[in-house]
Amino acid sequence: MDEHRALAEDYGFDVTQREGFPALRRLRELKLVTSVLPVLRSNPGVRPQWEHRMCSFRTRDIAARWQPYR
Protein backbone atom coordinates (compact mmCIF):
# COMPACT_ATOMS: atom_id res chain seq x y z
CA MET A 1 0.00 0.00 0.00
CA ASP A 2 1.44 3.38 -0.92
CA GLU A 3 1.91 6.13 1.66
CA HIS A 4 -0.90 8.31 0.32
CA ARG A 5 -3.44 5.53 0.46
CA ALA A 6 -2.42 4.69 4.04
CA LEU A 7 -2.71 8.36 5.02
CA ALA A 8 -6.14 8.66 3.41
CA GLU A 9 -7.37 5.53 5.14
CA ASP A 10 -6.11 6.71 8.54
CA TYR A 11 -7.54 10.18 7.96
CA GLY A 12 -10.80 8.75 6.64
CA PHE A 13 -10.82 10.91 3.53
CA ASP A 14 -8.87 11.09 0.26
CA VAL A 15 -8.57 14.71 -0.84
CA THR A 16 -7.49 13.66 -4.35
CA GLN A 17 -11.00 12.36 -4.94
CA ARG A 18 -12.64 15.75 -4.38
CA GLU A 19 -14.07 17.53 -7.41
CA GLY A 20 -11.93 20.62 -6.84
CA PHE A 21 -8.65 18.79 -6.29
CA PRO A 22 -7.18 19.47 -9.76
CA ALA A 23 -7.61 23.22 -9.24
CA LEU A 24 -6.03 23.05 -5.79
CA ARG A 25 -3.12 21.05 -7.19
CA ARG A 26 -2.56 23.63 -9.96
CA LEU A 27 -2.57 26.46 -7.43
CA ARG A 28 -0.01 24.68 -5.26
CA GLU A 29 2.18 23.96 -8.29
CA LEU A 30 1.98 27.63 -9.33
CA LYS A 31 3.16 28.67 -5.87
CA LEU A 32 6.06 26.20 -6.04
CA VAL A 33 7.06 27.45 -9.51
CA THR A 34 6.89 31.15 -8.67
CA SER A 35 8.33 31.07 -5.15
CA VAL A 36 11.86 31.28 -6.51
CA LEU A 37 11.29 34.26 -8.81
CA PRO A 38 12.67 36.87 -6.36
CA VAL A 39 16.09 35.17 -6.37
CA LEU A 40 16.16 33.71 -9.86
CA ARG A 41 18.48 36.37 -11.25
CA SER A 42 20.83 36.51 -8.26
CA ASN A 43 21.05 32.73 -7.83
CA PRO A 44 21.58 31.15 -11.25
CA GLY A 45 21.94 27.69 -9.71
CA VAL A 46 18.17 27.45 -9.29
CA ARG A 47 17.43 28.19 -12.95
CA PRO A 48 17.58 24.59 -14.28
CA GLN A 49 15.04 23.38 -11.71
CA TRP A 50 12.86 26.45 -12.26
CA GLU A 51 12.88 25.82 -16.03
CA HIS A 52 11.95 22.17 -15.47
CA ARG A 53 9.09 23.17 -13.16
CA MET A 54 7.84 25.89 -15.49
CA CYS A 55 7.88 23.56 -18.49
CA SER A 56 6.02 20.78 -16.69
CA PHE A 57 3.56 23.29 -15.22
CA ARG A 58 2.81 24.79 -18.65
CA THR A 59 2.36 21.38 -20.27
CA ARG A 60 0.37 20.07 -17.30
CA ASP A 61 2.78 17.16 -16.94
CA ILE A 62 1.68 15.82 -13.56
CA ALA A 63 4.08 12.88 -13.87
CA ALA A 64 7.14 15.18 -13.81
CA ARG A 65 9.20 14.98 -10.63
CA TRP A 66 10.53 18.17 -9.09
CA GLN A 67 13.63 18.44 -6.96
CA PRO A 68 14.14 21.02 -4.20
CA TYR A 69 15.67 24.33 -5.26
CA ARG A 70 19.31 24.53 -4.22
Backbone as a printed PyTorch tensor [residue, N CA C, xyz], in Angstrom:
tensor([[[  0.8520,  -1.1770,   0.0000],
         [  0.0000,   0.0000,   0.0000],
         [  0.8990,   1.2420,   0.0000]],

        [[  0.6050,   2.1890,  -0.8750],
         [  1.4400,   3.3790,  -0.9190],
         [  1.1370,   4.3080,   0.2610]],

        [[  2.0270,   5.2440,   0.5000],
         [  1.9130,   6.1270,   1.6630],
         [  0.6500,   6.9860,   1.6120]],

        [[  0.2900,   7.4730,   0.4200],
         [ -0.8960,   8.3140,   0.3170],
         [ -2.1620,   7.5330,   0.6770]],

        [[ -2.2610,   6.3350,   0.1690],
         [ -3.4440,   5.5290,   0.4560],
         [ -3.5570,   5.2560,   1.9580]],

        [[ -2.4200,   4.9350,   2.5900],
         [ -2.4220,   4.6910,   4.0370],
         [ -2.8420,   5.9440,   4.7980]],

        [[ -2.3350,   7.0970,   4.3850],
         [ -2.7140,   8.3570,   5.0220],
         [ -4.2110,   8.6190,   4.8670]],

        [[ -4.7230,   8.4340,   3.6600],
         [ -6.1430,   8.6640,   3.4060],
         [ -7.0140,   7.7250,   4.2290]],

        [[ -6.5950,   6.4770,   4.3470],
         [ -7.3660,   5.5260,   5.1430],
         [ -7.3600,   5.9100,   6.6200]],

        [[ -6.1960,   6.2940,   7.1320],
         [ -6.1090,   6.7090,   8.5350],
         [ -6.9020,   7.9860,   8.7860]],

        [[ -6.8450,   8.9020,   7.8310],
         [ -7.5410,  10.1780,   7.9620],
         [ -9.0520,  10.0030,   7.7360]],

        [[ -9.4000,   9.0100,   6.9350],
         [-10.8040,   8.7470,   6.6380],
         [-11.3280,   9.5110,   5.4400]],

        [[-10.3970,  10.0880,   4.6650],
         [-10.8170,  10.9080,   3.5280],
         [ -9.6480,  11.0480,   2.5600]],

        [[ -9.9020,  10.9180,   1.2710],
         [ -8.8660,  11.0920,   0.2600],
         [ -9.1410,  12.3730,  -0.5160]],

        [[ -8.3540,  13.4000,  -0.2380],
         [ -8.5650,  14.7150,  -0.8430],
         [ -8.4400,  14.6720,  -2.3680]],

        [[ -7.6620,  13.7250,  -2.8950],
         [ -7.4880,  13.6650,  -4.3480],
         [ -8.7670,  13.2510,  -5.0700]],

        [[ -9.7360,  12.7650,  -4.3360],
         [-10.9990,  12.3560,  -4.9400],
         [-12.0340,  13.4800,  -4.9780]],

        [[-11.7190,  14.6090,  -4.3790],
         [-12.6370,  15.7500,  -4.3790],
         [-12.7110,  16.3750,  -5.7670]],

        [[-13.8650,  16.9070,  -6.1040],
         [-14.0730,  17.5310,  -7.4080],
         [-13.0990,  18.6770,  -7.6630]],

        [[-12.7930,  19.4600,  -6.6590],
         [-11.9300,  20.6210,  -6.8380],
         [-10.4430,  20.3480,  -6.6980]],

        [[-10.0580,  19.0940,  -6.5000],
         [ -8.6460,  18.7880,  -6.2860],
         [ -7.7380,  19.2290,  -7.4280]],

        [[ -8.0890,  19.0210,  -8.6890],
         [ -7.1850,  19.4680,  -9.7570],
         [ -6.8760,  20.9740,  -9.6910]],

        [[ -7.8500,  21.7800,  -9.3560],
         [ -7.6100,  23.2210,  -9.2430],
         [ -6.6900,  23.5270,  -8.0610]],

        [[ -6.8990,  22.8490,  -6.9490],
         [ -6.0300,  23.0530,  -5.7900],
         [ -4.5960,  22.6150,  -6.0850]],

        [[ -4.4490,  21.5180,  -6.8190],
         [ -3.1190,  21.0460,  -7.1890],
         [ -2.4260,  22.0660,  -8.0840]],

        [[ -3.1430,  22.6230,  -9.0670],
         [ -2.5570,  23.6270,  -9.9590],
         [ -2.1290,  24.8710,  -9.1840]],

        [[ -2.9420,  25.2970,  -8.2380],
         [ -2.5660,  26.4650,  -7.4310],
         [ -1.3070,  26.1950,  -6.6250]],

        [[ -1.1990,  25.0390,  -6.0330],
         [ -0.0150,  24.6810,  -5.2590],
         [  1.2120,  24.6160,  -6.1730]],

        [[  1.0680,  24.0310,  -7.3510],
         [  2.1770,  23.9620,  -8.2920],
         [  2.6150,  25.3650,  -8.7130]],

        [[  1.6580,  26.2520,  -8.9590],
         [  1.9830,  27.6290,  -9.3260],
         [  2.7960,  28.2990,  -8.2290]],

        [[  2.4120,  28.0980,  -6.9900],
         [  3.1560,  28.6660,  -5.8650],
         [  4.5790,  28.1220,  -5.8390]],

        [[  4.7320,  26.8190,  -6.0680],
         [  6.0620,  26.2050,  -6.0450],
         [  6.9280,  26.6340,  -7.2280]],

        [[  6.3070,  26.9630,  -8.3500],
         [  7.0560,  27.4490,  -9.5150],
         [  7.4950,  28.8990,  -9.2920]],

        [[  6.6120,  29.7160,  -8.7730],
         [  6.8930,  31.1500,  -8.6700],
         [  7.6140,  31.5570,  -7.3980]],

        [[  7.7080,  30.6910,  -6.4210],
         [  8.3250,  31.0700,  -5.1460],
         [  9.7850,  31.4680,  -5.2880]],

        [[ 10.4430,  31.0100,  -6.3150],
         [ 11.8620,  31.2830,  -6.5100],
         [ 12.1180,  32.5310,  -7.3540]],

        [[ 11.0950,  33.1180,  -7.9210],
         [ 11.2920,  34.2570,  -8.8130],
         [ 12.0850,  35.4110,  -8.1990]],

        [[ 11.8980,  35.7510,  -6.9140],
         [ 12.6680,  36.8690,  -6.3570],
         [ 14.1840,  36.6590,  -6.3700]],

        [[ 14.6510,  35.4160,  -6.3960],
         [ 16.0940,  35.1650,  -6.3680],
         [ 16.6150,  34.5280,  -7.6560]],

        [[ 15.7750,  34.3980,  -8.6340],
         [ 16.1640,  33.7060,  -9.8650],
         [ 17.3610,  34.3680, -10.5340]],

        [[ 17.3820,  35.6710, -10.5920],
         [ 18.4830,  36.3720, -11.2520],
         [ 19.7700,  36.3270, -10.4170]],

        [[ 19.6460,  36.4630,  -9.1120],
         [ 20.8320,  36.5120,  -8.2560],
         [ 21.3770,  35.1290,  -7.8930]],

        [[ 20.6050,  34.0840,  -8.1380],
         [ 21.0510,  32.7250,  -7.8270],
         [ 20.8360,  31.8350,  -9.0540]],

        [[ 21.7690,  31.9010, -10.0050],
         [ 21.5790,  31.1540, -11.2540],
         [ 21.5440,  29.6380, -11.0730]],

        [[ 21.9660,  29.1310,  -9.9320],
         [ 21.9350,  27.6940,  -9.7060],
         [ 20.5350,  27.1130,  -9.6310]],

        [[ 19.5420,  27.9550,  -9.3790],
         [ 18.1660,  27.4540,  -9.2950],
         [ 17.4720,  27.4290, -10.6530]],

        [[ 18.0830,  28.0690, -11.6390],
         [ 17.4290,  28.1860, -12.9500],
         [ 17.0700,  26.8420, -13.5990]],

        [[ 17.9670,  25.8500, -13.6260],
         [ 17.5760,  24.5860, -14.2780],
         [ 16.3220,  23.9520, -13.6610]],

        [[ 16.2200,  23.9530, -12.3480],
         [ 15.0360,  23.3810, -11.7070],
         [ 13.8020,  24.2380, -11.9740]],

        [[ 13.9820,  25.5610, -11.9670],
         [ 12.8600,  26.4460, -12.2630],
         [ 12.3520,  26.1980, -13.6840]],

        [[ 13.2820,  26.0760, -14.6420],
         [ 12.8770,  25.8230, -16.0340],
         [ 12.1340,  24.4930, -16.1540]],

        [[ 12.6240,  23.4840, -15.4610],
         [ 11.9520,  22.1740, -15.4730],
         [ 10.5270,  22.2990, -14.9070]],

        [[ 10.4160,  22.9880, -13.7780],
         [  9.0920,  23.1680, -13.1640],
         [  8.1630,  23.9630, -14.0730]],

        [[  8.6750,  25.0480, -14.6330],
         [  7.8410,  25.8920, -15.4910],
         [  7.3650,  25.1090, -16.7120]],

        [[  8.2540,  24.3550, -17.3130],
         [  7.8850,  23.5590, -18.4870],
         [  6.8100,  22.5300, -18.1250]],

        [[  7.0060,  21.8040, -17.0480],
         [  6.0210,  20.7790, -16.6910],
         [  4.7150,  21.4120, -16.2260]],

        [[  4.7870,  22.5930, -15.6140],
         [  3.5640,  23.2890, -15.2210],
         [  2.7780,  23.7250, -16.4620]],

        [[  3.4750,  24.3190, -17.4190],
         [  2.8080,  24.7860, -18.6490],
         [  2.1770,  23.6480, -19.4350]],

        [[  2.8710,  22.5140, -19.4880],
         [  2.3630,  21.3820, -20.2720],
         [  1.4350,  20.4820, -19.4690]],

        [[  1.2320,  20.8450, -18.1950],
         [  0.3750,  20.0690, -17.3030],
         [  0.8620,  18.6290, -17.1520]],

        [[  2.1690,  18.4800, -17.0940],
         [  2.7840,  17.1640, -16.9350],
         [  2.7970,  16.8110, -15.4460]],

        [[  1.7620,  16.1340, -14.9840],
         [  1.6750,  15.8160, -13.5620],
         [  2.5500,  14.6290, -13.1780]],

        [[  3.1660,  13.9840, -14.1620],
         [  4.0800,  12.8840, -13.8670],
         [  5.5140,  13.3860, -13.6430]],

        [[  5.7920,  14.6350, -13.9800],
         [  7.1430,  15.1770, -13.8130],
         [  7.4950,  15.2330, -12.3190]],

        [[  8.7350,  14.9470, -12.0270],
         [  9.2020,  14.9850, -10.6300],
         [ 10.0740,  16.2120, -10.4490]],

        [[  9.7760,  16.9630,  -9.4050],
         [ 10.5290,  18.1750,  -9.0920],
         [ 11.4840,  17.8990,  -7.9470]],

        [[ 12.6310,  18.5230,  -8.0220],
         [ 13.6300,  18.4430,  -6.9560],
         [ 13.6120,  19.7640,  -6.1850]],

        [[ 14.0840,  19.7620,  -4.9600],
         [ 14.1430,  21.0220,  -4.2040],
         [ 15.0760,  22.0160,  -4.8990]],

        [[ 14.7520,  23.2920,  -4.7740],
         [ 15.6670,  24.3260,  -5.2640],
         [ 16.9110,  24.2910,  -4.3950]],

        [[ 18.0560,  24.5440,  -4.9810],
         [ 19.3120,  24.5310,  -4.2240],
         [ 19.9580,  25.8890,  -4.2510]]])
